[in-house]
């Protein structure tokens, strides 16, 4: 591969996803390194004052400041855009920085947003608390029913915002139906795709305008760094989002970008093996716990939609036991699986959303979202599934299940 081949869309767009994940976006220096270079610099030097002026005027290609451009970060952005099937991408310091930027860059006082009820706790804080502070109206709907999006539309509706599969209830949204409703009315769709990643689901293929990520999750996949990404059209990224990020600074560090680049090289391998493991664990739990929320299982009411939109099960699902006391007891009885609020790790992790990831949401809203006191979310890792099942088996037995 030549030094700039990874940046040539006329070539890279014809590669298969596995090749894009390894080589897409790569930009080699004059040293010809095989692994992407890590550029730890805050600023850049110019041969003359005229070059500096031309770059800031947009008349000359080149870097100006690492809040705006960095070679390592740029390689990651190009790779994610390729995998997503998007024209462009901007990365952020975290997943929540990405979600916040994707919404605030295109909304203003007097606008209206329709959001899905089931979402990460901080995403519900954005829709329920932050946006109204800026005079942006919000309506929350059960995103499993596309008609509720249709019914919630007002003359000032600008954005539909939802996550599928949703955290932690695993609600599945019909991407084609909801995005179709939005396009017919000139409304932008912003989809949180963190649970699936572009390796399993590409919302843009179903009509989504903007896809946002916590790249902390499966993209890094090994619990090492925080990162976020927003993908979409070149017009949206460069004319709407860029001005917001340039002036507010939710910038991804070059080191974190480099780590995520390394994570993307094994994304497809990891997520498919974890999907296989999750199915084995899910089948064991299905007849053992009062309820399991895992759309990859045929018994789930949204199974057909889930499998139509996603290429594999994914590593994450939730289950429900009898209340917080039993849920905490099960967590405390685990010997192999870690108690942790993170997801997307190569290690198996379990958490109690009501007291961790969704603790900042009122009890009333948790009930509305479907987050019960007995709900537990499980991220199935790369361990042998028989060891995970054995750990869950003994833990369930110790709480009477």
Secondary structure, 3 states (H helix, E strand, C coil): CCCCHHHCHHHHCCCCHHHHHHHCCCCCCCCCCCCCCCCCCCECCCCCHHHHHHHHCCCCCCCCECCCCCHHHHHHHHHHHHHHCCCEEEEECCHHHHHHHHHHCCCCCCCEEEEECCCCHHHHHHHHHHHHHCCCEEEEECCCCHHHHHHHCCCCEEEEEEECCCCCCCCCCCHHHHHHHHHHCCCEEEEECCCCHHHHCCHHHHCCCEEEEECHHHHHCCCCCCCEEEEECHHHHHHHHHHHHHHHCCCCCHHHHHHHHHHHCCHHHHHHHHHHHHHHHHHHHHCCCCEEECCCCCCCCCHHHHHHHCCCCCCEEEEECCHHHHHHHHHHHCCCCEECCCCCCCCCEEECHHHCCCCCCCHHHHHHHCCCCCEEEEECCCCCHHHHHHHHHHHHHHCCC
